[in-house]
């Protein structure tokens, strides 16, 4: 809604992408980080290396992202991430850096070096 006149605003996004916008707030920080990398064109192996998690964990995150946002393909998710990241205020969706979310509670940290401690 336009605050000045009360008219409905069109988002300019195709239906599935527009519908996913409010749902994106339900993504965990780790899911947001994976989504951001999808938008940059990363494949599962590259995401796993970047985030220091296993490829299997990346696949789980991608599956969760698709389900939460109602997408049928990682292409839709990547396009959504690219559009959101390039829009004004879109950066608020993403964590400051991938390291801010590395090792979040309950996540598989895969190849993350713990320095011999568990």
Buried (B, 14 or more C-beta within 10 A) or exposed (E): EEEEEEEEEEEEBEEBBEBBBEEBEEBBBBBBBBBBBBBEEBEBEBBBBBBBBBBEBBBBBBEBBBEBBEBEEBEBBBBBBBBBBEEEEEEEBBBEEBEEBBBEEEBBBBEEEEEEEE
